[in-house]
Amino acid sequence: MPFKIVRNDITKMQVDVIVNTANEAPQYSSGVDTAVYHAAGEEELLAERKKIGWMKEGDVAITPGFKLPAKYIIHAVSPCYIDGTFGEEELLRGCYSKSLQLAYENKCESIAFPLISTGSFGYPKEEGMRIALDEINAFLMKHEMLVYLVVFDTAATKLGLNVYPDLEAYIDHHYVCEKRLEEYGDEHFNSDYKQEALSSVYEMDRQWVARNVKKPRGLEEKSIAKEMRSLEITHSSCKSSCLDMSMDEYDEFVEEKDSVIQERIKHMSDTFSEYLLYLISEKNLKNVDVYKKAVVDKRQFSKIKNNSDYHPDKGTALRLCVGAMLNLDETKDLLARAGYALSPCDKRDIIFSYFIENEIYDITEIAITLEEHDLPCFIE
């Protein structure tokens, strides 16, 4: 693939050129800038940067990479984010487009970008991601180059470490059994095996609950029992599970389900666009926050908003589910209105399901995770 999002230290990338988030003055500041100078060799790189002199926001310049694995460094002067009304977007777009053009002119075949301006310069991360994707995709429509978007910060790394053990188990639970059915057919997947597989999944889920449910001291066993009852409802018929409930629990369960059903009936005929806008309003969210969090272009969201019959591709629909911070039921319902479903045989769907189910509404982290599983991030 010509474009990848990776979790790495940009100073260790084996590419022809890396992009550094540079200062206007011939000196280095905090963040990526400091890391690049330290890795390349401060004195040599600073001497070269002084030859370039003062640069304006949005300008780019190239120097040797010195001690870095990369042959070159492109210094892109990142805009400081104020409130989005001072030309920040145009300047940030320039950092990407000019860097790519400069790399092309220097016959570079590979380039690595940080997520420019989204650290100490304050640019909102999801908006910065959308701009990066826009400019990189526009360039790759006309030119051949391997482009990396490198995300490496304390928060992202910590999140990655926390997510991965459970994510891999989640994929195994929800993917392997269904994949076996797909590959070998019903004759190799009889009812006994199905029951055994379901029991295995139930046991793994039970262990996950016991390991991860965190409740106030003294309520641990009761809380886990409650979670286990919820799992029973999921893994067996509601009828048999409800037999274990007290009357109060049963009434509460029925009332909750009836409420959800009645609400869905009211919006049963809604199209994807109509139901999305309803959910956004119901959650007291702003359209602008949703499409930015989803890394969806404003113009595309306008089409969705103004055309009740708009049909998004599945990737866009999934990202909007994340942007609107939907739960898993809401996600399935919204996707169905565009003719899609979350498939247990599609790893991308399972990864999105995991993040949504665990309320991790971070599209950058999802994109990195997809890439780390050799899946296209936002491409249908």
C-alpha positions in Angstrom: 0.0 0.0 0.0 1.3 3.5 -0.7 -0.1 4.9 2.5 0.1 3.5 6.1 -0.7 4.8 9.5 1.8 3.4 12.1 2.6 3.7 15.8 6.3 4.4 15.9 9.0 6.9 16.8 9.5 9.0 13.6 13.2 9.3 14.2 13.6 5.5 13.7 11.6 5.3 10.5 13.6 3.7 7.6 12.4 6.1 4.9 14.1 8.5 2.4 12.7 11.6 4.3 11.0 12.4 7.5 9.0 15.6 8.2 9.8 17.6 11.3 7.4 20.0 12.9 9.7 23.0 12.8 9.9 26.4 14.5 9.8 29.7 12.6 13.1 30.7 14.1 16.3 28.7 13.4 16.1 26.9 16.7 14.3 23.8 18.0 11.4 23.6 20.5 9.6 20.8 22.4 7.9 17.7 21.0 8.9 16.0 17.7 11.3 18.9 17.0 13.5 18.1 20.0 13.4 14.4 19.3 14.6 14.9 15.7 17.4 17.2 16.7 18.7 14.9 19.3 18.6 11.8 17.0 20.1 13.6 14.0 22.8 15.4 16.0 22.0 18.8 17.5 25.0 20.8 16.3 25.1 19.6 12.7 21.4 19.9 12.2 21.1 23.3 13.9 24.0 24.7 11.8 22.1 23.6 8.7 18.8 25.0 9.9 20.5 28.4 10.6 21.6 28.5 6.9 17.9 28.4 6.0 17.0 31.2 8.4 13.6 32.5 9.4 10.6 30.7 8.0 6.9 31.5 8.0 4.1 29.2 9.2 3.3 26.8 6.4 6.7 27.0 4.8 8.9 23.9 4.3 12.7 23.4 3.7 14.9 20.4 3.4 18.2 19.4 5.1 20.3 16.2 5.3 19.2 13.6 7.9 22.7 13.3 9.4 22.6 10.5 12.0 19.0 9.6 11.3 18.1 6.4 9.2 16.4 8.9 6.8 18.5 10.6 4.1 16.7 13.9 4.5 14.6 16.0 6.9 11.9 18.3 5.7 11.2 21.1 8.2 7.6 22.2 8.0 6.7 25.2 10.1 3.5 24.1 11.9 0.7 26.5 12.5 -0.4 27.2 16.1 -4.1 26.5 16.5 -6.1 29.4 17.9 -9.8 28.7 17.1 -9.7 27.7 13.4 -10.6 31.2 12.1 -7.0 32.5 11.5 -6.2 30.4 8.4 -4.8 27.5 10.4 -6.3 24.9 8.1 -4.8 26.4 5.0 -1.4 26.6 6.6 -1.6 23.0 7.9 -2.6 21.8 4.4 0.4 23.6 3.1 2.7 21.8 5.4 1.6 18.5 4.0 1.3 19.4 0.3 4.5 21.4 0.1 6.4 18.6 2.0 5.2 16.0 -0.4 6.1 18.1 -3.4 9.6 18.9 -2.0 10.1 15.2 -1.3 9.1 14.4 -4.9 11.4 17.0 -6.3 14.3 15.4 -4.4 13.4 12.0 -5.8 12.3 10.5 -2.5 10.4 7.2 -2.8 9.2 7.2 0.9 8.3 9.8 3.5 7.1 9.7 7.1 4.9 12.5 8.6 4.1 13.1 12.3 0.5 14.2 12.9 1.5 17.8 12.4 0.4 20.5 14.9 -1.7 18.2 17.0 0.7 18.2 20.0 1.9 21.3 21.7 0.7 23.4 18.8 -2.9 22.6 19.8 -4.6 21.5 16.6 -7.5 19.1 17.3 -6.3 15.6 16.6 -9.2 14.3 14.5 -9.3 17.5 12.4 -5.5 17.2 11.9 -6.0 13.6 10.8 -8.6 14.5 8.3 -6.4 17.2 6.8 -3.5 14.9 6.6 -5.6 12.2 4.8 -7.0 14.8 2.4 -3.6 16.1 1.3 -1.8 12.7 1.2 -4.6 11.1 -0.8 -4.7 14.0 -3.3 -0.9 13.7 -3.8 -1.1 9.9 -4.3 -3.7 10.3 -6.9 -1.0 11.8 -9.1 2.3 10.5 -7.8 3.9 7.2 -6.6 5.4 7.4 -3.1 5.2 5.3 0.1 3.7 7.7 2.7 3.6 7.0 6.4 1.6 8.9 9.0 3.4 8.2 12.3 1.6 8.6 15.6 3.7 8.3 18.7 2.9 10.0 22.0 2.4 9.0 25.6 -1.4 8.8 25.3 -1.4 6.8 22.1 1.2 4.4 23.3 -0.5 3.8 26.6 -3.8 3.3 24.9 -2.2 0.8 22.5 -0.7 -1.2 25.3 -4.0 -1.3 27.2 -6.1 -2.2 24.2 -4.1 -5.0 22.5 -4.3 -8.0 24.9 -8.1 -7.8 25.1 -8.5 -6.8 21.5 -6.6 -9.9 20.2 -8.8 -12.1 22.5 -11.9 -10.3 21.2 -10.9 -11.0 17.6 -10.3 -14.6 18.4 -13.6 -15.0 20.1 -15.7 -13.4 17.5 -13.9 -14.3 14.3 -12.5 -17.8 14.5 -15.7 -19.8 15.0 -17.6 -17.9 12.2 -14.6 -18.1 9.9 -14.5 -21.9 10.4 -18.1 -22.1 9.4 -17.5 -20.0 6.3 -14.5 -22.1 5.2 -15.7 -25.6 6.0 -19.5 -25.3 5.7 -22.4 -26.7 7.8 -21.4 -30.3 7.4 -18.2 -29.7 9.4 -19.9 -27.4 11.9 -22.6 -29.5 13.4 -24.8 -28.6 16.4 -22.5 -30.3 18.9 -19.5 -28.2 17.7 -21.6 -25.1 17.6 -22.6 -25.7 21.3 -19.0 -26.4 22.2 -17.8 -23.2 20.4 -20.5 -21.1 22.1 -19.6 -22.5 25.5 -16.0 -21.7 24.8 -16.8 -18.1 23.9 -19.0 -17.8 27.0 -16.2 -19.2 29.3 -13.7 -16.7 27.8 -16.2 -13.9 28.2 -16.8 -15.0 31.8 -13.1 -14.9 32.5 -12.8 -11.4 30.9 -15.6 -10.1 33.2 -13.9 -11.6 36.2 -10.6 -10.0 35.2 -11.8 -6.5 34.1 -15.0 -5.5 36.0 -13.9 -2.9 38.5 -16.5 -2.0 41.1 -16.4 -0.4 44.6 -14.8 -2.5 47.3 -17.3 -5.0 48.9 -19.4 -5.2 45.8 -17.0 -7.1 43.6 -18.7 -10.5 43.7 -22.2 -9.0 43.3 -21.1 -6.9 40.4 -19.5 -9.8 38.6 -22.6 -11.9 39.2 -24.7 -9.1 37.6 -22.3 -9.0 34.6 -22.5 -12.8 34.3 -26.3 -12.6 34.2 -26.0 -10.1 31.4 -23.8 -12.5 29.5 -26.3 -15.3 30.0 -28.9 -13.1 28.3 -26.6 -12.7 25.4 -25.5 -16.3 25.1 -28.8 -18.0 25.6 -32.4 -17.3 25.0 -34.0 -14.5 26.9 -36.7 -16.8 28.1 -34.4 -19.2 29.9 -32.3 -16.3 31.3 -35.3 -14.4 32.6 -36.2 -17.4 34.8 -33.2 -16.6 37.0 -34.4 -13.0 37.6 -36.3 -11.7 40.5 -39.7 -10.1 39.6 -38.2 -6.6 40.0 -35.3 -7.4 37.8 -37.6 -9.0 35.2 -39.9 -5.9 35.2 -37.0 -3.6 34.8 -35.6 -5.8 32.0 -38.9 -5.9 30.1 -39.5 -2.1 30.6 -36.0 -1.3 29.3 -36.4 -3.6 26.2 -39.9 -2.3 25.5 -38.7 1.3 25.7 -35.9 0.6 23.2 -38.4 -1.3 20.9 -40.9 1.5 21.0 -38.3 4.1 20.2 -37.0 2.0 17.3 -40.6 1.6 16.0 -41.0 5.4 15.9 -38.0 5.7 13.7 -38.4 2.4 11.8 -38.8 4.2 8.5 -35.9 6.6 9.0 -33.2 6.5 6.4 -29.5 6.4 7.4 -29.3 10.2 7.2 -32.5 10.8 9.2 -31.6 8.3 11.9 -28.0 9.6 12.2 -29.3 13.2 12.7 -31.9 11.9 15.2 -29.2 10.1 17.2 -26.9 13.2 17.2 -29.8 15.3 18.5 -30.8 12.7 21.1 -27.3 12.7 22.5 -27.1 16.5 22.6 -24.1 16.5 20.2 -23.2 19.1 17.6 -23.0 18.1 14.0 -19.6 19.7 13.6 -18.2 17.7 16.6 -19.5 14.5 15.1 -18.1 14.8 11.6 -14.7 16.1 12.9 -14.4 13.2 15.4 -15.4 10.8 12.6 -12.7 12.4 10.3 -15.4 13.1 7.7 -15.2 16.1 5.4 -17.6 18.9 6.1 -18.8 18.9 2.5 -19.6 15.2 2.7 -21.4 15.6 5.9 -23.4 18.4 4.3 -24.5 16.0 1.6 -25.6 13.4 4.3 -27.5 16.1 6.2 -29.3 17.6 3.2 -30.1 14.4 1.3 -32.3 12.0 3.3 -31.5 9.3 0.7 -27.7 9.7 0.9 -26.0 6.3 0.8 -22.5 6.3 2.5 -19.8 3.7 1.9 -19.4 1.4 4.9 -16.2 2.9 6.1 -17.8 6.4 6.3 -20.8 4.9 8.1 -18.6 3.2 10.6 -16.6 6.3 11.3 -19.8 8.3 11.8 -20.9 5.7 14.4 -17.7 6.4 16.2 -18.1 10.2 15.8 -21.6 10.1 17.3 -20.3 7.9 20.1 -23.0 5.2 19.5 -23.2 2.0 21.5 -23.1 -1.3 19.7 -26.9 -1.7 19.3 -27.2 1.9 17.9 -24.3 1.2 15.6 -26.0 -2.0 14.2 -29.3 -0.2 13.8 -27.7 2.8 12.0 -25.6 0.6 9.7 -28.7 -1.5 8.8 -30.4 1.6 7.4 -27.5 1.9 4.9 -27.8 -1.8 4.0 -24.7 -2.9 6.1 -24.1 -5.2 9.0 -21.2 -5.9 11.4 -19.9 -9.2 10.0 -18.2 -11.7 12.4 -16.1 -12.8 9.4 -14.6 -9.3 8.7 -11.8 -8.3 11.0 -12.3 -4.6 10.3 -15.9 -4.9 11.5 -14.7 -6.8 14.6 -12.1 -4.1 15.4 -14.7 -1.3 15.1 -17.1 -3.4 17.3 -14.4 -3.7 19.9 -13.7 0.0 20.1 -17.4 0.9 20.1 -18.3 -1.7 22.7 -15.5 -0.5 25.0 -16.4 3.2 24.4 -13.0 4.1 22.9 -14.2 6.7 20.4 -10.7 7.5 19.0 -10.6 7.3 15.2 -6.9 7.7 15.1 -6.3 4.7 17.4 -8.8 2.7 15.3 -6.9 3.6 12.1 -3.6 2.6 13.6 -5.0 -0.7 14.9 -6.5 -1.5 11.4 -3.0 -0.8 9.8 -1.4 -3.0 12.4 -3.7 -5.8 11.4 -2.8 -5.2 7.7 -6.2 -3.8 6.9 -7.0 -0.6 5.0 -7.9 2.2 7.4 -10.5 4.3 5.7 -10.7 2.7 2.3 -13.7 0.6 1.2 
